[in-house]
Amino acid sequence: MISAKRGGRYGVPLLALFSIAVLLLTGKNIAFFMFLNTHLSILGDTFWSHATVLGDTTIALLLVLPLLVRKPQWGVQFLFAAVLATLYAHGMKALFSSLRPPAVLSAEQFHLIGFALQNNSFPSGHTTTIFLLAGWLGMAVLSGGWRLAVFAAALLVGLSRIACGVHWPLDVLGGMAGGWLCAWAGIALSNHWQAFSLNRYTPKILLISGIALAIWSIGWYDNSYAGTRALQVVISVISAALLIAQAPRLFFAKTLGSQP
């Protein structure tokens, strides 16, 4: 069953939704963006570029896949949550078709890291992804101070989208609420579908997919942020190694167990 306390389930999305309401009522979305974008730039482009790629879907999956293959239920929970988050992010982007900061502000008004993305601003996909991951970890796996740690890390990735100049605060808050709620919904759906037939095969599917994803990330994937290639390769190699280490348990356990 869902292991998180009620505050863990609802506190993050409620905080995000309250903040959205405040920004909408006060009309301070652009002003708050410019304030944060200016002051966050103190930490430098290198820091924020590396922080923001952690919310890239490929990189985030590589971070979590070795953990997902450990238990069938974890894999099913995350698969449900990931489908919901994908539908949420792409559906809302298509619905609102809102403009990003580079399409609204002049280059002199803000600091930009990376490409000047123009459209489909709300919600932030990177933020949705990282808060999906943080929400699932906080509600299904971790306890105590670790929940706060993953929330802080997710918040840092969300802030990186503002520091990079490609998302408004409203976008980040929308991703924060949506990602966390999708994680909760994925866990809830999995709990109500205990006999889901994919349980038996989920770890093997995720392991094979994860190794293939790591190989693609090392050889071909471009996350579009200059100077972050080394981080991407390190995460990919570590993820692949952890996945390969679990292969004997998943594919050869009976054979190994039958040996004298």
PyRosetta script that sets phi, psi and omega in degrees:
from pyrosetta import init, pose_from_sequence

init()
pose = pose_from_sequence("MISAKRGGRYGVPLLALFSIAVLLLTGKNIAFFMFLNTHLSILGDTFWSHATVLGDTTIALLLVLPLLVRKPQWGVQFLFAAVLATLYAHGMKALFSSLRPPAVLSAEQFHLIGFALQNNSFPSGHTTTIFLLAGWLGMAVLSGGWRLAVFAAALLVGLSRIACGVHWPLDVLGGMAGGWLCAWAGIALSNHWQAFSLNRYTPKILLISGIALAIWSIGWYDNSYAGTRALQVVISVISAALLIAQAPRLFFAKTLGSQP")
pose.set_psi(1, 165.9)
pose.set_omega(1, 177.7)
pose.set_phi(2, -60.5)
pose.set_psi(2, 126.1)
pose.set_omega(2, -173.8)
pose.set_phi(3, -95.3)
pose.set_psi(3, -12.0)
pose.set_omega(3, -176.3)
pose.set_phi(4, -75.3)
pose.set_psi(4, 148.5)
pose.set_omega(4, 173.4)
pose.set_phi(5, -71.5)
pose.set_psi(5, 163.0)
pose.set_omega(5, -176.4)
pose.set_phi(6, -57.6)
pose.set_psi(6, -40.1)
pose.set_omega(6, 179.0)
pose.set_phi(7, -60.6)
pose.set_psi(7, -37.7)
pose.set_omega(7, 178.2)
pose.set_phi(8, -66.7)
pose.set_psi(8, -33.3)
pose.set_omega(8, -178.7)
pose.set_phi(9, -73.8)
pose.set_psi(9, -45.4)
pose.set_omega(9, -169.2)
pose.set_phi(10, -107.4)
pose.set_psi(10, -17.8)
pose.set_omega(10, -175.1)
pose.set_phi(11, -61.9)
pose.set_psi(11, -45.5)
pose.set_omega(11, -177.4)
pose.set_phi(12, -66.2)
pose.set_psi(12, -52.5)
pose.set_omega(12, 179.2)
pose.set_phi(13, -64.1)
pose.set_psi(13, -33.8)
pose.set_omega(13, 177.9)
pose.set_phi(14, -65.6)
pose.set_psi(14, -41.4)
pose.set_omega(14, 176.8)
pose.set_phi(15, -61.2)
pose.set_psi(15, -44.0)
pose.set_omega(15, -179.8)
pose.set_phi(16, -64.8)
pose.set_psi(16, -44.5)
pose.set_omega(16, -178.9)
pose.set_phi(17, -66.5)
pose.set_psi(17, -37.6)
pose.set_omega(17, 176.3)
pose.set_phi(18, -62.8)
pose.set_psi(18, -42.8)
pose.set_omega(18, 180.0)
pose.set_phi(19, -66.1)
pose.set_psi(19, -37.4)
pose.set_omega(19, 175.9)
pose.set_phi(20, -60.8)
pose.set_psi(20, -45.2)
pose.set_omega(20, 180.0)
pose.set_phi(21, -60.6)
pose.set_psi(21, -41.4)
pose.set_omega(21, -179.8)
pose.set_phi(22, -63.6)
pose.set_psi(22, -45.1)
pose.set_omega(22, -179.4)
pose.set_phi(23, -65.2)
pose.set_psi(23, -38.4)
pose.set_omega(23, 179.6)
pose.set_phi(24, -69.0)
pose.set_psi(24, -41.6)
pose.set_omega(24, -178.0)
pose.set_phi(25, -69.9)
pose.set_psi(25, -34.7)
pose.set_omega(25, -177.9)
pose.set_phi(26, -90.4)
pose.set_psi(26, -15.7)
pose.set_omega(26, -178.2)
pose.set_phi(27, 67.0)
pose.set_psi(27, 30.3)
pose.set_omega(27, -174.7)
pose.set_phi(28, -103.1)
pose.set_psi(28, 15.9)
pose.set_omega(28, -176.7)
pose.set_phi(29, -59.1)
pose.set_psi(29, -49.3)
pose.set_omega(29, -178.6)
pose.set_phi(30, -68.4)
pose.set_psi(30, -43.4)
pose.set_omega(30, -179.7)
pose.set_phi(31, -62.7)
pose.set_psi(31, -40.8)
pose.set_omega(31, -180.0)
pose.set_phi(32, -68.2)
pose.set_psi(32, -37.6)
pose.set_omega(32, 175.6)
pose.set_phi(33, -58.7)
pose.set_psi(33, -48.8)
pose.set_omega(33, -176.8)
pose.set_phi(34, -64.7)
pose.set_psi(34, -36.8)
pose.set_omega(34, 177.1)
pose.set_phi(35, -63.6)
pose.set_psi(35, -50.1)
pose.set_omega(35, -178.4)
pose.set_phi(36, -67.1)
pose.set_psi(36, -43.8)
pose.set_omega(36, -178.6)
pose.set_phi(37, -59.2)
pose.set_psi(37, -40.2)
pose.set_omega(37, 179.6)
pose.set_phi(38, -68.3)
pose.set_psi(38, -48.3)
pose.set_omega(38, -174.4)
pose.set_phi(39, -77.7)
pose.set_psi(39, -32.1)
pose.set_omega(39, 178.2)
pose.set_phi(40, -69.8)
pose.set_psi(40, -24.5)
pose.set_omega(40, -178.5)
pose.set_phi(41, -64.2)
pose.set_psi(41, -13.7)
pose.set_omega(41, 178.2)
pose.set_phi(42, -58.3)
pose.set_psi(42, -32.8)
pose.set_omega(42, -178.0)
pose.set_phi(43, -76.0)
pose.set_psi(43, -10.7)
pose.set_omega(43, 172.9)
pose.set_phi(44, 93.9)
pose.set_psi(44, 154.9)
pose.set_omega(44, -178.4)
pose.set_phi(45, -64.7)
pose.set_psi(45, -37.4)
pose.set_omega(45, -178.3)
pose.set_phi(46, -61.7)
pose.set_psi(46, -45.1)
pose.set_omega(46, 179.9)
pose.set_phi(47, -61.4)
pose.set_psi(47, -49.1)
pose.set_omega(47, -174.9)
pose.set_phi(48, -72.5)
pose.set_psi(48, -31.5)
pose.set_omega(48, 176.2)
pose.set_phi(49, -63.5)
pose.set_psi(49, -43.3)
pose.set_omega(49, 179.7)
pose.set_phi(50, -70.2)
pose.set_psi(50, -35.7)
pose.set_omega(50, 178.5)
pose.set_phi(51, -66.5)
pose.set_psi(51, -40.6)
pose.set_omega(51, -173.4)
pose.set_phi(52, -72.1)
pose.set_psi(52, -30.1)
pose.set_omega(52, -179.6)
pose.set_phi(53, -69.4)
pose.set_psi(53, -16.4)
pose.set_omega(53, 176.3)
pose.set_phi(54, -67.5)
pose.set_psi(54, -19.3)
pose.set_omega(54, 176.1)
pose.set_phi(55, -93.4)
pose.set_psi(55, -3.5)
pose.set_omega(55, 174.3)
pose.set_phi(56, -62.9)
pose.set_psi(56, 135.2)
pose.set_omega(56, -174.1)
pose.set_phi(57, -56.5)
pose.set_psi(57, -44.5)
pose.set_omega(57, -179.5)
pose.set_phi(58, -62.2)
pose.set_psi(58, -47.2)
pose.set_omega(58, -178.1)
pose.set_phi(59, -66.7)
pose.set_psi(59, -42.5)
pose.set_omega(59, 179.5)
pose.set_phi(60, -61.9)
pose.set_psi(60, -41.3)
pose.set_omega(60, 178.1)
pose.set_phi(61, -63.2)
pose.set_psi(61, -41.7)
pose.set_omega(61, 179.0)
pose.set_phi(62, -63.4)
pose.set_psi(62, -32.1)
pose.set_omega(62, 178.2)
pose.set_phi(63, -67.5)
pose.set_psi(63, -36.9)
pose.set_omega(63, -171.1)
pose.set_phi(64, -99.7)
pose.set_psi(64, -21.9)
pose.set_omega(64, -174.3)
pose.set_phi(65, -57.6)
pose.set_psi(65, -41.9)
pose.set_omega(65, 178.6)
pose.set_phi(66, -59.0)
pose.set_psi(66, -30.1)
pose.set_omega(66, 177.9)
pose.set_phi(67, -77.0)
pose.set_psi(67, -37.0)
pose.set_omega(67, -176.3)
pose.set_phi(68, -64.9)
pose.set_psi(68, -30.9)
pose.set_omega(68, -177.2)
pose.set_phi(69, -77.6)
pose.set_psi(69, -7.6)
pose.set_omega(69, -177.9)
pose.set_phi(70, -70.3)
pose.set_psi(70, -36.0)
pose.set_omega(70, -179.2)
pose.set_phi(71, -135.0)
pose.set_psi(71, 132.1)
pose.set_omega(71, 178.8)
pose.set_phi(72, -55.9)
pose.set_psi(72, -40.2)
pose.set_omega(72, -177.3)
pose.set_phi(73, -63.7)
pose.set_psi(73, -37.4)
pose.set_omega(73, 177.9)
pose.set_phi(74, -62.8)
pose.set_psi(74, -43.4)
pose.set_omega(74, 179.9)
pose.set_phi(75, -62.5)
pose.set_psi(75, -42.5)
pose.set_omega(75, -179.9)
pose.set_phi(76, -66.7)
pose.set_psi(76, -42.5)
pose.set_omega(76, 177.6)
pose.set_phi(77, -55.9)
pose.set_psi(77, -48.3)
pose.set_omega(77, -175.5)
pose.set_phi(78, -69.9)
pose.set_psi(78, -35.8)
pose.set_omega(78, 178.2)
pose.set_phi(79, -62.7)
pose.set_psi(79, -45.5)
pose.set_omega(79, 176.2)
pose.set_phi(80, -58.1)
pose.set_psi(80, -48.5)
pose.set_omega(80, -177.1)
pose.set_phi(81, -63.2)
pose.set_psi(81, -40.9)
pose.set_omega(81, -178.2)
pose.set_phi(82, -65.4)
pose.set_psi(82, -39.8)
pose.set_omega(82, 177.6)
pose.set_phi(83, -62.6)
pose.set_psi(83, -45.5)
pose.set_omega(83, 179.5)
pose.set_phi(84, -62.7)
pose.set_psi(84, -41.8)
pose.set_omega(84, -179.2)
pose.set_phi(85, -66.1)
pose.set_psi(85, -38.0)
pose.set_omega(85, 177.9)
pose.set_phi(86, -63.6)
pose.set_psi(86, -45.4)
pose.set_omega(86, 178.7)
pose.set_phi(87, -63.7)
pose.set_psi(87, -40.3)
pose.set_omega(87, 179.8)
pose.set_phi(88, -63.3)
pose.set_psi(88, -53.7)
pose.set_omega(88, -174.7)
pose.set_phi(89, -63.2)
pose.set_psi(89, -49.6)
pose.set_omega(89, -177.5)
pose.set_phi(90, -71.4)
pose.set_psi(90, -35.8)
pose.set_omega(90, 178.4)
pose.set_phi(91, -65.1)
pose.set_psi(91, -44.1)
pose.set_omega(91, 180.0)
pose.set_phi(92, -69.6)
pose.set_psi(92, -37.6)
pose.set_omega(92, 177.2)
pose.set_phi(93, -61.3)
pose.set_psi(93, -43.2)
pose.set_omega(93, 179.5)
pose.set_phi(94, -68.2)
pose.set_psi(94, -35.6)
pose.set_omega(94, -177.9)
pose.set_phi(95, -68.2)
pose.set_psi(95, -46.2)
pose.set_omega(95, -174.6)
pose.set_phi(96, -90.7)
pose.set_psi(96, -34.5)
pose.set_omega(96, -178.6)
pose.set_phi(97, 45.7)
pose.set_psi(97, 42.7)
pose.set_omega(97, -175.7)
pose.set_phi(98, -78.6)
pose.set_psi(98, 153.6)
pose.set_omega(98, -177.9)
pose.set_phi(99, -84.3)
pose.set_psi(99, 143.5)
pose.set_omega(99, 177.0)
pose.set_phi(100, -84.7)
pose.set_psi(100, 167.9)
pose.set_omega(100, -179.7)
pose.set_phi(101, -51.9)
pose.set_psi(101, -42.7)
pose.set_omega(101, -179.7)
pose.set_phi(102, -62.3)
pose.set_psi(102, -20.8)
pose.set_omega(102, 179.0)
pose.set_phi(103, -89.0)
pose.set_psi(103, -10.9)
pose.set_omega(103, -175.8)
pose.set_phi(104, -111.1)
pose.set_psi(104, -38.8)
pose.set_omega(104, -175.3)
pose.set_phi(105, -104.5)
pose.set_psi(105, 154.5)
pose.set_omega(105, 175.3)
pose.set_phi(106, -78.5)
pose.set_psi(106, 160.0)
pose.set_omega(106, -176.6)
pose.set_phi(107, -60.4)
pose.set_psi(107, -26.9)
pose.set_omega(107, -178.0)
pose.set_phi(108, -78.1)
pose.set_psi(108, -13.1)
pose.set_omega(108, -173.8)
pose.set_phi(109, -89.6)
pose.set_psi(109, -14.6)
pose.set_omega(109, -176.9)
pose.set_phi(110, -152.7)
pose.set_psi(110, 168.6)
pose.set_omega(110, -179.1)
pose.set_phi(111, -101.5)
pose.set_psi(111, 128.7)
pose.set_omega(111, -177.4)
pose.set_phi(112, -114.9)
pose.set_psi(112, 133.9)
pose.set_omega(112, 173.4)
pose.set_phi(113, -119.2)
pose.set_psi(113, 122.2)
pose.set_omega(113, -179.7)
pose.set_phi(114, 89.5)
pose.set_psi(114, -156.9)
pose.set_omega(114, -176.4)
pose.set_phi(115, -74.7)
pose.set_psi(115, 149.4)
pose.set_omega(115, 178.8)
pose.set_phi(116, -84.9)
pose.set_psi(116, 76.6)
pose.set_omega(116, -179.9)
pose.set_phi(117, -64.5)
pose.set_psi(117, 145.0)
pose.set_omega(117, -169.9)
pose.set_phi(118, -111.4)
pose.set_psi(118, -44.0)
pose.set_omega(118, -167.2)
pose.set_phi(119, -118.0)
pose.set_psi(119, 177.6)
pose.set_omega(119, 175.8)
pose.set_phi(120, 53.4)
pose.set_psi(120, 57.9)
pose.set_omega(120, -173.1)
pose.set_phi(121, -80.4)
pose.set_psi(121, -42.1)
pose.set_omega(121, -174.1)
pose.set_phi(122, -103.6)
pose.set_psi(122, 129.0)
pose.set_omega(122, -6.8)
pose.set_phi(123, -88.5)
pose.set_psi(123, 172.0)
pose.set_omega(123, 175.6)
pose.set_phi(124, -69.5)
pose.set_psi(124, 121.3)
pose.set_omega(124, 179.8)
pose.set_phi(125, -66.9)
pose.set_psi(125, -41.6)
pose.set_omega(125, 178.4)
pose.set_phi(126, -60.2)
pose.set_psi(126, -42.1)
pose.set_omega(126, -178.8)
pose.set_phi(127, -69.5)
pose.set_psi(127, -39.5)
pose.set_omega(127, 176.2)
pose.set_phi(128, -59.2)
pose.set_psi(128, -45.1)
pose.set_omega(128, -179.3)
pose.set_phi(129, -62.1)
pose.set_psi(129, -48.8)
pose.set_omega(129, -174.7)
pose.set_phi(130, -71.3)
pose.set_psi(130, -31.7)
pose.set_omega(130, 177.5)
pose.set_phi(131, -80.0)
pose.set_psi(131, -23.4)
pose.set_omega(131, 168.5)
pose.set_phi(132, -62.6)
pose.set_psi(132, -47.7)
pose.set_omega(132, 179.3)
pose.set_phi(133, -63.3)
pose.set_psi(133, -47.4)
pose.set_omega(133, -179.3)
pose.set_phi(134, -65.3)
pose.set_psi(134, -40.1)
pose.set_omega(134, 179.1)
pose.set_phi(135, -64.3)
pose.set_psi(135, -43.4)
pose.set_omega(135, 179.4)
pose.set_phi(136, -64.5)
pose.set_psi(136, -45.4)
pose.set_omega(136, 178.4)
pose.set_phi(137, -60.6)
pose.set_psi(137, -43.0)
pose.set_omega(137, -177.0)
pose.set_phi(138, -69.2)
pose.set_psi(138, -31.2)
pose.set_omega(138, -176.1)
pose.set_phi(139, -97.3)
pose.set_psi(139, -24.4)
pose.set_omega(139, -174.1)
pose.set_phi(140, -113.8)
pose.set_psi(140, -22.5)
pose.set_omega(140, -170.6)
pose.set_phi(141, -122.0)
pose.set_psi(141, -51.1)
pose.set_omega(141, -170.1)
pose.set_phi(142, -93.3)
pose.set_psi(142, 168.3)
pose.set_omega(142, 176.8)
pose.set_phi(143, -147.1)
pose.set_psi(143, 166.6)
pose.set_omega(143, 174.9)
pose.set_phi(144, 59.9)
pose.set_psi(144, -137.0)
pose.set_omega(144, -175.7)
pose.set_phi(145, -65.7)
pose.set_psi(145, -21.3)
pose.set_omega(145, 179.6)
pose.set_phi(146, -64.4)
pose.set_psi(146, -32.8)
pose.set_omega(146, 177.5)
pose.set_phi(147, -62.3)
pose.set_psi(147, -43.5)
pose.set_omega(147, 179.0)
pose.set_phi(148, -64.8)
pose.set_psi(148, -36.8)
pose.set_omega(148, -179.3)
pose.set_phi(149, -64.6)
pose.set_psi(149, -45.0)
pose.set_omega(149, -179.0)
pose.set_phi(150, -70.5)
pose.set_psi(150, -32.1)
pose.set_omega(150, 175.7)
pose.set_phi(151, -64.6)
pose.set_psi(151, -43.7)
pose.set_omega(151, 179.6)
pose.set_phi(152, -62.5)
pose.set_psi(152, -41.0)
pose.set_omega(152, 178.7)
pose.set_phi(153, -64.4)
pose.set_psi(153, -42.2)
pose.set_omega(153, 178.6)
pose.set_phi(154, -64.2)
pose.set_psi(154, -39.9)
pose.set_omega(154, 178.7)
pose.set_phi(155, -63.3)
pose.set_psi(155, -37.9)
pose.set_omega(155, 178.0)
pose.set_phi(156, -62.1)
pose.set_psi(156, -42.5)
pose.set_omega(156, 178.0)
pose.set_phi(157, -64.8)
pose.set_psi(157, -40.8)
pose.set_omega(157, 177.1)
pose.set_phi(158, -60.5)
pose.set_psi(158, -44.9)
pose.set_omega(158, 178.3)
pose.set_phi(159, -63.5)
pose.set_psi(159, -30.2)
pose.set_omega(159, -180.0)
pose.set_phi(160, -62.5)
pose.set_psi(160, -28.3)
pose.set_omega(160, 179.5)
pose.set_phi(161, -69.8)
pose.set_psi(161, -30.6)
pose.set_omega(161, 174.5)
pose.set_phi(162, -76.7)
pose.set_psi(162, -42.7)
pose.set_omega(162, 179.1)
pose.set_phi(163, -61.4)
pose.set_psi(163, -34.0)
pose.set_omega(163, 178.2)
pose.set_phi(164, -77.2)
pose.set_psi(164, -12.7)
pose.set_omega(164, 175.8)
pose.set_phi(165, 80.7)
pose.set_psi(165, 22.0)
pose.set_omega(165, -175.6)
pose.set_phi(166, -115.4)
pose.set_psi(166, -1.6)
pose.set_omega(166, 178.3)
pose.set_phi(167, -145.2)
pose.set_psi(167, 147.5)
pose.set_omega(167, 174.4)
pose.set_phi(168, -82.2)
pose.set_psi(168, 160.6)
pose.set_omega(168, 173.5)
pose.set_phi(169, -54.3)
pose.set_psi(169, -37.4)
pose.set_omega(169, 178.5)
pose.set_phi(170, -61.0)
pose.set_psi(170, -37.7)
pose.set_omega(170, 179.5)
pose.set_phi(171, -64.3)
pose.set_psi(171, -44.1)
pose.set_omega(171, -178.8)
pose.set_phi(172, -65.6)
pose.set_psi(172, -43.5)
pose.set_omega(172, 178.6)
pose.set_phi(173, -64.9)
pose.set_psi(173, -36.8)
pose.set_omega(173, 176.4)
pose.set_phi(174, -64.4)
pose.set_psi(174, -39.5)
pose.set_omega(174, 176.0)
pose.set_phi(175, -68.6)
pose.set_psi(175, -37.1)
pose.set_omega(175, 178.3)
pose.set_phi(176, -61.2)
pose.set_psi(176, -50.3)
pose.set_omega(176, 180.0)
pose.set_phi(177, -66.6)
pose.set_psi(177, -46.6)
pose.set_omega(177, -176.2)
pose.set_phi(178, -66.2)
pose.set_psi(178, -44.2)
pose.set_omega(178, -179.9)
pose.set_phi(179, -62.3)
pose.set_psi(179, -43.8)
pose.set_omega(179, -178.8)
pose.set_phi(180, -67.1)
pose.set_psi(180, -43.4)
pose.set_omega(180, -180.0)
pose.set_phi(181, -66.4)
pose.set_psi(181, -35.3)
pose.set_omega(181, 176.8)
pose.set_phi(182, -66.7)
pose.set_psi(182, -36.7)
pose.set_omega(182, 175.6)
pose.set_phi(183, -62.4)
pose.set_psi(183, -46.5)
pose.set_omega(183, 178.4)
pose.set_phi(184, -61.0)
pose.set_psi(184, -44.6)
pose.set_omega(184, -178.6)
pose.set_phi(185, -65.3)
pose.set_psi(185, -38.5)
pose.set_omega(185, 178.7)
pose.set_phi(186, -63.0)
pose.set_psi(186, -41.6)
pose.set_omega(186, 177.9)
pose.set_phi(187, -66.0)
pose.set_psi(187, -43.4)
pose.set_omega(187, -179.6)
pose.set_phi(188, -62.4)
pose.set_psi(188, -44.6)
pose.set_omega(188, 178.8)
pose.set_phi(189, -61.9)
pose.set_psi(189, -41.8)
pose.set_omega(189, 179.5)
pose.set_phi(190, -63.9)
pose.set_psi(190, -40.0)
pose.set_omega(190, 179.3)
pose.set_phi(191, -64.5)
pose.set_psi(191, -32.5)
pose.set_omega(191, 179.9)
pose.set_phi(192, -85.9)
pose.set_psi(192, -5.4)
pose.set_omega(192, -179.4)
pose.set_phi(193, -128.0)
pose.set_psi(193, 55.2)
pose.set_omega(193, -173.4)
pose.set_phi(194, -58.4)
pose.set_psi(194, -32.5)
pose.set_omega(194, -175.6)
pose.set_phi(195, -93.1)
pose.set_psi(195, 17.1)
pose.set_omega(195, -178.5)
pose.set_phi(196, -51.6)
pose.set_psi(196, 123.3)
pose.set_omega(196, -170.0)
pose.set_phi(197, -63.1)
pose.set_psi(197, -21.0)
pose.set_omega(197, -178.9)
pose.set_phi(198, -70.8)
pose.set_psi(198, -16.0)
pose.set_omega(198, -178.9)
pose.set_phi(199, -49.4)
pose.set_psi(199, -43.3)
pose.set_omega(199, -174.6)
pose.set_phi(200, -65.6)
pose.set_psi(200, -34.5)
pose.set_omega(200, -173.7)
pose.set_phi(201, -104.3)
pose.set_psi(201, -12.1)
pose.set_omega(201, -174.4)
pose.set_phi(202, -54.1)
pose.set_psi(202, -50.6)
pose.set_omega(202, -177.7)
pose.set_phi(203, -58.5)
pose.set_psi(203, -40.9)
pose.set_omega(203, -178.9)
pose.set_phi(204, -67.0)
pose.set_psi(204, -42.7)
pose.set_omega(204, 178.7)
pose.set_phi(205, -61.7)
pose.set_psi(205, -45.3)
pose.set_omega(205, -178.9)
pose.set_phi(206, -65.8)
pose.set_psi(206, -37.9)
pose.set_omega(206, 180.0)
pose.set_phi(207, -64.1)
pose.set_psi(207, -49.3)
pose.set_omega(207, 179.9)
pose.set_phi(208, -62.8)
pose.set_psi(208, -44.2)
pose.set_omega(208, 179.5)
pose.set_phi(209, -63.2)
pose.set_psi(209, -39.2)
pose.set_omega(209, -179.2)
pose.set_phi(210, -65.6)
pose.set_psi(210, -41.8)
pose.set_omega(210, 178.2)
pose.set_phi(211, -64.5)
pose.set_psi(211, -42.3)
pose.set_omega(211, 178.1)
pose.set_phi(212, -63.3)
pose.set_psi(212, -40.8)
pose.set_omega(212, 179.2)
pose.set_phi(213, -64.3)
pose.set_psi(213, -40.4)
pose.set_omega(213, 179.2)
pose.set_phi(214, -63.9)
pose.set_psi(214, -42.4)
pose.set_omega(214, 179.0)
pose.set_phi(215, -63.2)
pose.set_psi(215, -43.6)
pose.set_omega(215, 178.4)
pose.set_phi(216, -62.9)
pose.set_psi(216, -41.3)
pose.set_omega(216, -179.7)
pose.set_phi(217, -64.0)
pose.set_psi(217, -39.4)
pose.set_omega(217, -179.7)
pose.set_phi(218, -70.2)
pose.set_psi(218, -40.2)
pose.set_omega(218, -172.4)
pose.set_phi(219, -91.9)
pose.set_psi(219, -32.9)
pose.set_omega(219, -168.5)
pose.set_phi(220, -134.9)
pose.set_psi(220, -25.8)
pose.set_omega(220, -170.4)
pose.set_phi(221, -73.6)
pose.set_psi(221, 135.2)
pose.set_omega(221, 177.0)
pose.set_phi(222, -117.8)
pose.set_psi(222, 114.4)
pose.set_omega(222, -178.2)
pose.set_phi(223, -81.5)
pose.set_psi(223, -2.0)
pose.set_omega(223, 173.6)
pose.set_phi(224, 78.4)
pose.set_psi(224, 5.6)
pose.set_omega(224, 177.3)
pose.set_phi(225, -112.8)
pose.set_psi(225, 114.3)
pose.set_omega(225, -177.2)
pose.set_phi(226, -61.0)
pose.set_psi(226, 141.6)
pose.set_omega(226, 176.1)
pose.set_phi(227, 84.8)
pose.set_psi(227, 0.3)
pose.set_omega(227, -177.5)
pose.set_phi(228, -106.5)
pose.set_psi(228, 6.2)
pose.set_omega(228, -177.7)
pose.set_phi(229, -58.9)
pose.set_psi(229, -42.1)
pose.set_omega(229, -178.0)
pose.set_phi(230, -61.3)
pose.set_psi(230, -43.7)
pose.set_omega(230, 178.5)
pose.set_phi(231, -61.5)
pose.set_psi(231, -43.2)
pose.set_omega(231, 179.9)
pose.set_phi(232, -60.8)
pose.set_psi(232, -43.5)
pose.set_omega(232, -179.2)
pose.set_phi(233, -67.5)
pose.set_psi(233, -42.2)
pose.set_omega(233, 179.4)
pose.set_phi(234, -60.6)
pose.set_psi(234, -46.7)
pose.set_omega(234, 178.8)
pose.set_phi(235, -62.3)
pose.set_psi(235, -41.4)
pose.set_omega(235, -179.2)
pose.set_phi(236, -64.2)
pose.set_psi(236, -44.5)
pose.set_omega(236, -179.1)
pose.set_phi(237, -65.7)
pose.set_psi(237, -45.4)
pose.set_omega(237, 180.0)
pose.set_phi(238, -63.6)
pose.set_psi(238, -43.4)
pose.set_omega(238, 179.3)
pose.set_phi(239, -60.9)
pose.set_psi(239, -46.0)
pose.set_omega(239, 179.8)
pose.set_phi(240, -62.1)
pose.set_psi(240, -42.2)
pose.set_omega(240, -179.6)
pose.set_phi(241, -63.7)
pose.set_psi(241, -43.0)
pose.set_omega(241, 179.3)
pose.set_phi(242, -66.0)
pose.set_psi(242, -36.2)
pose.set_omega(242, 178.1)
pose.set_phi(243, -69.1)
pose.set_psi(243, -45.6)
pose.set_omega(243, 179.9)
pose.set_phi(244, -61.4)
pose.set_psi(244, -36.1)
pose.set_omega(244, 180.0)
pose.set_phi(245, -63.3)
pose.set_psi(245, -24.1)
pose.set_omega(245, -179.7)
pose.set_phi(246, -91.9)
pose.set_psi(246, -7.3)
pose.set_omega(246, -177.5)
pose.set_phi(247, -59.8)
pose.set_psi(247, -45.2)
pose.set_omega(247, 180.0)
pose.set_phi(248, -57.6)
pose.set_psi(248, -39.5)
pose.set_omega(248, -179.8)
pose.set_phi(249, -65.0)
pose.set_psi(249, -37.7)
pose.set_omega(249, -175.6)
pose.set_phi(250, -83.3)
pose.set_psi(250, -36.4)
pose.set_omega(250, -172.5)
pose.set_phi(251, -106.0)
pose.set_psi(251, -23.2)
pose.set_omega(251, -173.6)
pose.set_phi(252, -126.4)
pose.set_psi(252, 15.2)
pose.set_omega(252, -175.3)
pose.set_phi(253, -58.7)
pose.set_psi(253, -46.1)
pose.set_omega(253, -178.1)
pose.set_phi(254, -66.8)
pose.set_psi(254, -39.9)
pose.set_omega(254, 179.9)
pose.set_phi(255, -64.8)
pose.set_psi(255, -45.1)
pose.set_omega(255, 179.5)
pose.set_phi(256, -65.9)
pose.set_psi(256, -36.9)
pose.set_omega(256, -179.0)
pose.set_phi(257, -69.9)
pose.set_psi(257, -23.3)
pose.set_omega(257, -177.7)
pose.set_phi(258, -86.1)
pose.set_psi(258, -10.2)
pose.set_omega(258, 179.8)
pose.set_phi(259, -73.5)
pose.set_psi(259, 143.6)
pose.set_omega(259, 179.8)
pose.set_phi(260, -67.6)
pose.dump_pdb("model.pdb")
